[in-house]
Amino acid sequence: MLDILNIKKNFCETTTTPWIILLVIAMVFVLGWVIYEGRTVEPENFTEELSQKVSQGSEILTNFASQPGLKGSFQTTGTVSSGQFLQSDIKRTIASIRPSVVNIKTLKTGGNYSSSAYQANTEYENIGSGIIVSTMGHILTNYHVIANANRIIVSVQGLNRQNYNAHVIDHHVDTDLTLLKIEANEEFRPAELGDSDLVEVGDMVLAIGNPFGLEQTVTSGIVSGLRKTLVINGITYHNMIQTDAPINQGSSGGPLTNLNGEIIGINTAIYAPTGVFNGTGFAMPVNRIKRFLSEHQIMPFELVAQNNRQYSPQRGKGWLGAEVQPVDKTTAYHLGLPYIGGVLVNGVFKDSPAHLNGLKRGDVILEFDRCKISDIDMLENLIENIGLGQTARILVYRDRRFSELFIPIGDGAGLFEIR
């Protein structure tokens, strides 16, 4: 009985044809064996005799099929490779996100040189991408995509590609973010926003945009790095996601997504001395974008909480009011620090949050809201993300002792929170 069950199991794990051939051969072999042996097999014992011979034949067939030269001759049918699963995930992600990605064309008026002569008031186009973030047609994109535009035209993909006029609701020059609104009384499909705090180096990502006017172009790659800082045209970008997914001119403002179809960042910049992508692109983390969206009630304020910190919907940049410098090996040795890390306070501004709540020159800031500080950029980003009016727990090292300070973050509009 056990052998018969093994026959059924093996039969299900391979193709049908070889087993039919084997069964016929086994029956002929048994009958020939019976005749040759000159013995009689009772009908009730015939099945047992047959199963034994089939089992023996199965071993022979298995060994035969495993020969190097015959690999694949008896492969099972319906097998799906991991590559096919990955391809299926990518296709599903593209299909889910494309209706929420728009192509943006702006018309601007400015000077232009033509035939070596300067012509004023010349109208020219600029292209970019954007992400629909509400059913009412709000679009998130980079400020540099629409800066100084006289007219903004967006193309929405769907069953029928349609063009709409759009206008600016709000923009933040210092964060390079802009919120647009489609001028239409229709319902649109918003993108699903993920959690950029969960992104890890090595995660596979997709970038969708409008490079060189090639609409709805999809590229793929991985997350190459996290928490990157770069300066472009006087704007400092902190905590950026680095990716090798190709991003080119016209892709700015488009989404960087994971394979679940969730937006984890907005494509913002590339490192390209030649002007063409060379393997290093940067996206703004979506959790930073959520704070901007909460200012316009597009996203419920309570959903913008991350890591038990409330992101403030108020405008302005968070400000601690302290001048700091990195801690190197020599500084750590002289201060008696147990390890090299944190930032050293060189001074505090009078009447600043730092000054009013006990932070002093010579203190070393080791943690900010239980996040261990590795450098100045990290501290600056944490100050910005906690939001105005929120109280931060700051662990400092002073006179070879650890102390906790609780400092409400102030409004640093027009000031640099970290120098």
C-alpha positions as CSV (number, residue, x, y, z in Angstrom):
1,M,0.0,0.0,0.0
2,L,2.9,2.3,0.8
3,D,4.4,1.7,-2.5
4,I,1.2,2.5,-4.3
5,L,1.0,5.9,-2.4
6,N,4.6,6.6,-3.5
7,I,3.6,5.8,-7.1
8,K,0.7,8.4,-6.8
9,K,3.0,11.0,-5.2
10,N,5.7,10.5,-7.9
11,F,3.1,10.5,-10.6
12,C,1.9,14.0,-9.5
13,E,5.4,15.4,-9.4
14,T,6.4,14.7,-13.0
15,T,4.8,14.7,-16.4
16,T,2.2,12.1,-17.4
17,T,3.8,10.7,-20.6
18,P,6.9,9.0,-19.2
19,W,4.8,7.2,-16.6
20,I,2.4,5.8,-19.1
21,I,5.3,4.4,-21.0
22,L,6.8,3.0,-17.8
23,L,3.5,1.5,-16.8
24,V,3.1,-0.3,-20.2
25,I,6.7,-1.5,-20.0
26,A,6.1,-2.7,-16.5
27,M,3.0,-4.7,-17.4
28,V,4.7,-6.3,-20.3
29,F,7.7,-7.1,-18.1
30,V,5.5,-8.7,-15.4
31,L,3.6,-10.8,-17.9
32,G,6.8,-11.9,-19.6
33,W,8.3,-12.7,-16.2
34,V,5.3,-14.7,-15.2
35,I,5.4,-16.7,-18.5
36,Y,9.2,-17.1,-18.2
37,E,9.0,-18.3,-14.5
38,G,6.2,-20.6,-15.4
39,R,4.3,-19.6,-12.4
40,T,0.7,-18.4,-11.9
41,V,-0.1,-15.1,-10.3
42,E,-3.4,-14.9,-8.6
43,P,-5.5,-11.8,-9.6
44,E,-5.5,-10.4,-6.1
45,N,-1.7,-10.5,-6.0
46,F,-1.2,-9.1,-9.5
47,T,-1.4,-5.4,-8.3
48,E,1.2,-6.0,-5.6
49,E,3.5,-7.7,-8.1
50,L,3.0,-4.9,-10.6
51,S,3.6,-2.1,-8.0
52,Q,6.9,-3.7,-7.0
53,K,8.1,-3.8,-10.6
54,V,6.9,-0.3,-11.3
55,S,8.7,1.0,-8.2
56,Q,11.9,-0.7,-9.4
57,G,11.4,0.9,-12.8
58,S,10.8,4.3,-11.2
59,E,14.2,4.2,-9.6
60,I,15.8,3.3,-12.9
61,L,13.9,6.1,-14.7
62,T,14.9,8.6,-12.0
63,N,18.6,7.7,-12.2
64,F,18.4,7.8,-16.0
65,A,16.7,11.3,-16.0
66,S,19.4,12.7,-13.6
67,Q,22.2,12.1,-16.1
68,P,24.0,15.4,-16.9
69,G,23.3,15.1,-20.6
70,L,19.6,14.5,-20.1
71,K,18.9,17.4,-17.6
72,G,15.5,18.9,-18.3
73,S,14.2,15.8,-20.3
74,F,11.7,15.0,-17.5
75,Q,11.1,18.4,-15.9
76,T,7.9,19.0,-14.1
77,T,5.3,21.1,-15.8
78,G,4.0,24.4,-14.4
79,T,7.1,25.4,-12.5
80,V,7.4,29.2,-12.0
81,S,10.9,30.6,-11.4
82,S,11.7,33.4,-8.9
83,G,12.4,35.6,-11.9
84,Q,8.9,35.2,-13.2
85,F,7.5,36.1,-9.8
86,L,9.7,39.2,-9.7
87,Q,8.5,40.2,-13.2
88,S,4.9,39.7,-12.1
89,D,5.5,42.0,-9.1
90,I,7.0,44.7,-11.2
91,K,4.2,44.6,-13.8
92,R,1.6,44.8,-11.0
93,T,3.3,47.7,-9.4
94,I,3.5,49.6,-12.6
95,A,-0.1,49.0,-13.4
96,S,-1.2,50.3,-9.9
97,I,0.9,53.4,-9.9
98,R,0.8,54.7,-13.4
99,P,-2.7,56.3,-13.2
100,S,-1.4,58.4,-10.3
101,V,1.6,59.8,-12.1
102,V,1.2,62.9,-14.3
103,N,3.4,64.5,-16.9
104,I,3.9,68.2,-16.3
105,K,4.6,70.8,-19.0
106,T,5.2,74.4,-18.0
107,L,5.2,77.5,-20.2
108,K,7.6,80.2,-19.2
109,T,8.5,83.6,-20.5
110,G,12.0,84.9,-20.5
111,G,15.0,86.0,-22.5
112,N,16.5,83.8,-25.2
113,Y,19.5,83.9,-27.5
114,S,18.6,83.2,-31.1
115,S,21.0,83.6,-34.0
116,S,23.5,85.3,-31.7
117,A,20.8,88.0,-30.8
118,Y,19.0,88.3,-27.5
119,Q,15.2,88.1,-27.7
120,A,13.2,89.2,-24.7
121,N,9.8,87.7,-23.7
122,T,10.4,84.4,-25.5
123,E,8.0,81.6,-24.4
124,Y,9.7,78.2,-23.8
125,E,8.7,74.9,-22.3
126,N,9.9,72.9,-19.3
127,I,9.0,69.3,-18.5
128,G,8.7,67.3,-15.3
129,S,6.6,64.8,-13.5
130,G,4.2,64.8,-10.5
131,I,2.2,62.5,-8.2
132,I,-1.6,62.7,-7.6
133,V,-2.1,62.7,-3.8
134,S,-5.9,63.3,-3.5
135,T,-9.1,62.4,-5.3
136,M,-9.7,66.1,-5.8
137,G,-6.6,66.3,-8.1
138,H,-3.9,67.7,-5.9
139,I,-0.5,67.0,-7.3
140,L,2.9,66.9,-5.6
141,T,6.0,67.8,-7.5
142,N,9.3,69.6,-7.1
143,Y,9.3,73.4,-7.0
144,H,12.1,73.7,-9.6
145,V,9.8,71.9,-12.1
146,I,7.3,74.8,-12.1
147,A,9.4,77.8,-10.9
148,N,8.4,81.0,-12.7
149,A,5.8,79.3,-14.9
150,N,3.1,81.3,-16.6
151,R,1.0,78.2,-17.3
152,I,1.1,74.7,-16.1
153,I,-0.4,71.8,-18.1
154,V,-0.6,68.2,-16.7
155,S,-1.3,65.0,-18.6
156,V,-3.2,62.3,-16.7
157,Q,-2.9,58.7,-17.9
158,G,-6.0,56.5,-17.9
159,L,-8.3,54.9,-20.4
160,N,-8.1,58.2,-22.3
161,R,-5.1,60.5,-21.9
162,Q,-6.3,63.9,-20.9
163,N,-4.6,67.3,-20.5
164,Y,-5.6,69.8,-17.8
165,N,-4.6,73.2,-16.6
166,A,-3.3,73.3,-13.1
167,H,-2.4,76.1,-10.6
168,V,-0.1,76.4,-7.6
169,I,-1.6,75.9,-4.2
170,D,1.6,76.3,-2.2
171,H,5.3,75.9,-2.5
172,H,8.4,75.6,-0.2
173,V,11.5,76.8,-1.9
174,D,13.7,75.6,0.9
175,T,12.4,72.0,0.6
176,D,11.9,72.2,-3.1
177,L,8.3,71.0,-2.8
178,T,5.2,72.3,-4.6
179,L,1.5,71.4,-4.3
180,L,-0.6,71.9,-7.5
181,K,-4.4,71.5,-8.1
182,I,-5.9,70.3,-11.3
183,E,-8.6,72.7,-12.6
184,A,-11.3,70.1,-13.1
185,N,-14.3,68.9,-11.1
186,E,-13.4,65.2,-11.5
187,E,-12.3,62.4,-9.3
188,F,-8.7,61.2,-9.6
189,R,-6.8,58.3,-8.4
190,P,-4.3,59.2,-5.7
191,A,-1.1,57.3,-5.1
192,E,-0.5,55.2,-2.0
193,L,2.2,56.7,0.3
194,G,4.5,54.2,2.1
195,D,6.9,54.6,5.0
196,S,10.4,55.8,4.0
197,D,11.6,54.9,7.5
198,L,11.3,51.2,6.5
199,V,13.5,51.6,3.4
200,E,16.8,49.7,3.5
201,V,19.9,49.6,1.3
202,G,19.4,46.9,-1.3
203,D,15.6,47.3,-1.6
204,M,14.4,47.1,-5.2
205,V,12.7,50.3,-6.5
206,L,11.0,51.7,-9.6
207,A,11.2,55.3,-10.9
208,I,8.5,56.6,-13.1
209,G,8.8,59.9,-14.9
210,N,8.9,61.9,-18.1
211,P,12.6,61.9,-19.1
212,F,13.4,63.9,-22.2
213,G,9.6,64.1,-22.9
214,L,9.3,60.3,-23.1
215,E,6.1,60.0,-21.1
216,Q,5.4,57.4,-18.4
217,T,8.9,55.9,-18.6
218,V,9.7,53.2,-16.0
219,T,13.2,52.4,-14.8
220,S,14.3,50.0,-12.1
221,G,17.2,49.7,-9.6
222,I,18.0,49.4,-5.9
223,V,18.4,51.7,-3.0
224,S,22.1,52.5,-3.0
225,G,22.3,54.6,0.1
226,L,20.3,56.4,2.8
227,R,20.5,59.8,4.7
228,K,22.5,61.5,2.0
229,T,23.1,65.2,2.0
230,L,23.7,67.3,-1.2
231,V,23.6,71.0,-2.2
232,I,22.1,72.0,-5.5
233,N,21.6,75.6,-6.6
234,G,22.0,76.8,-3.1
235,I,19.4,74.4,-1.6
236,T,20.6,71.8,0.9
237,Y,18.9,68.5,0.7
238,H,19.1,66.3,3.8
239,N,18.3,62.7,4.5
240,M,17.9,61.8,0.8
241,I,17.4,58.3,-0.6
242,Q,20.2,57.4,-3.1
243,T,19.3,55.0,-6.0
244,D,20.8,53.7,-9.1
245,A,17.4,53.6,-10.9
246,P,17.9,55.8,-13.9
247,I,16.5,59.3,-13.4
248,N,17.0,61.9,-16.1
249,Q,15.8,65.5,-16.9
250,G,12.1,65.5,-16.9
251,S,11.8,62.8,-14.2
252,S,11.9,65.3,-11.3
253,G,8.8,65.2,-9.2
254,G,8.0,61.6,-10.2
255,P,7.7,58.8,-7.7
256,L,10.2,56.3,-6.4
257,T,8.2,53.3,-5.4
258,N,8.8,49.9,-3.8
259,L,7.4,46.7,-5.3
260,N,4.2,47.0,-3.2
261,G,3.2,50.0,-5.3
262,E,3.9,52.4,-2.4
263,I,5.6,55.8,-2.9
264,I,8.7,55.9,-0.8
265,G,10.2,59.1,-2.3
266,I,9.9,61.8,-4.9
267,N,12.7,61.9,-7.5
268,T,14.5,65.2,-7.0
269,A,18.1,65.3,-8.3
270,I,20.9,63.4,-10.0
271,Y,24.6,63.6,-9.7
272,A,25.5,64.2,-13.4
273,P,28.4,66.5,-14.3
274,T,27.5,65.8,-18.0
275,G,23.8,66.4,-17.5
276,V,22.9,62.8,-18.1
277,F,22.3,60.1,-15.5
278,N,25.4,58.2,-14.5
279,G,24.2,55.9,-11.8
280,T,23.5,58.2,-8.9
281,G,20.0,59.7,-8.3
282,F,18.4,61.1,-5.2
283,A,14.8,61.0,-4.0
284,M,13.2,63.0,-1.1
285,P,11.8,60.6,1.5
286,V,8.0,60.4,1.6
287,N,7.8,60.8,5.3
288,R,9.2,64.3,4.9
289,I,6.6,64.9,2.2
290,K,3.7,63.9,4.5
291,R,4.5,66.8,6.8
292,F,4.1,69.2,3.8
293,L,0.8,67.5,2.8
294,S,-0.6,67.8,6.4
295,E,-0.3,71.6,6.2
296,H,-3.2,71.5,3.6
297,Q,-5.2,68.7,5.3
298,I,-4.6,66.4,2.4
299,M,-3.3,63.9,4.8
300,P,-4.8,63.5,8.3
301,F,-2.5,65.0,10.9
302,E,-2.6,61.9,13.1
303,L,-1.3,59.7,10.3
304,V,1.8,61.9,10.0
305,A,3.2,60.7,13.3
306,Q,6.3,58.7,12.9
307,N,8.4,57.0,15.6
308,N,6.2,58.5,18.3
309,R,7.0,62.0,17.1
310,Q,4.4,64.5,15.9
311,Y,5.3,66.3,12.8
312,S,4.1,69.9,13.2
313,P,1.8,71.3,10.5
314,Q,3.1,74.8,11.2
315,R,5.3,76.6,8.7
316,G,8.9,77.6,9.3
317,K,12.1,75.6,10.0
318,G,12.8,74.1,13.4
319,W,15.5,75.8,15.4
320,L,17.5,74.7,18.4
321,G,19.7,77.8,18.6
322,A,23.1,76.2,19.0
323,E,26.3,76.4,17.0
324,V,27.9,72.9,16.8
325,Q,30.9,71.2,15.3
326,P,31.8,67.5,14.7
327,V,33.5,65.4,17.4
328,D,36.8,63.9,16.2
329,K,39.1,61.5,17.9
330,T,41.2,64.2,19.6
331,T,38.1,66.1,20.9
332,A,36.6,62.8,22.2
333,Y,39.9,62.0,24.1
334,H,40.1,65.5,25.7
335,L,36.5,65.5,26.8
336,G,36.7,61.9,28.1
337,L,33.9,60.7,25.9
338,P,33.3,56.9,26.0
339,Y,33.1,56.8,22.2
340,I,33.6,59.0,19.1
341,G,30.2,60.5,18.2
342,G,27.7,63.3,18.7
343,V,28.3,67.0,18.1
344,L,30.1,69.6,20.2
345,V,28.2,72.8,21.2
346,N,30.4,75.8,20.5
347,G,27.9,78.3,21.6
348,V,24.2,79.1,22.0
349,F,22.1,82.0,20.8
350,K,20.7,84.3,23.4
351,D,17.1,83.6,24.3
352,S,17.0,80.6,21.9
353,P,15.4,77.3,22.9
354,A,18.8,75.9,23.7
355,H,19.8,78.9,25.9
356,L,16.5,79.0,27.7
357,N,16.5,75.3,28.5
358,G,20.0,74.7,29.8
359,L,22.2,73.7,26.8
360,K,25.7,75.1,27.3
361,R,28.9,75.7,25.4
362,G,31.1,72.6,25.7
363,D,28.2,70.2,25.9
364,V,28.2,67.2,23.6
365,I,24.8,66.3,22.1
366,L,24.8,62.5,22.0
367,E,21.1,61.7,21.4
368,F,18.1,63.6,20.1
369,D,14.7,61.9,20.9
370,R,16.6,58.7,21.6
371,C,18.3,58.7,18.2
372,K,22.0,58.5,18.5
373,I,23.7,61.4,16.7
374,S,26.5,60.5,14.3
375,D,27.0,63.9,12.6
376,I,25.7,67.5,12.2
377,D,23.5,66.6,9.2
378,M,21.7,63.9,11.2
379,L,21.0,66.4,14.0
380,E,19.8,69.0,11.6
381,N,17.4,66.6,9.9
382,L,16.0,65.4,13.2
383,I,15.4,69.0,14.4
384,E,13.6,69.8,11.2
385,N,11.4,66.7,11.3
386,I,10.2,66.9,14.9
387,G,8.3,70.1,14.1
388,L,7.8,73.4,15.7
389,G,6.7,73.6,19.3
390,Q,7.4,69.9,19.9
391,T,9.6,69.0,22.9
392,A,12.7,67.0,22.2
393,R,14.6,64.8,24.7
394,I,18.3,65.6,24.3
395,L,21.0,63.5,25.9
396,V,24.2,65.6,26.5
397,Y,27.6,64.7,27.9
398,R,28.9,67.4,30.3
399,D,31.8,67.3,32.8
400,R,32.2,63.6,32.2
401,R,28.5,63.0,33.1
402,F,25.4,62.3,31.2
403,S,22.4,64.6,31.5
404,E,19.0,64.9,29.9
405,L,17.5,68.1,28.7
406,F,13.9,68.7,27.4
407,I,13.9,71.5,24.9
408,P,10.9,72.7,22.8
409,I,11.9,73.3,19.2
410,G,11.4,77.0,18.1
411,D,10.8,78.7,14.8
412,G,14.0,79.4,13.0
413,A,12.6,81.3,10.1
414,G,15.4,83.2,8.4
415,L,18.0,81.6,10.6
416,F,20.2,78.6,10.3
417,E,19.3,76.1,13.0
418,I,22.8,74.5,12.8
419,R,26.0,76.1,11.8
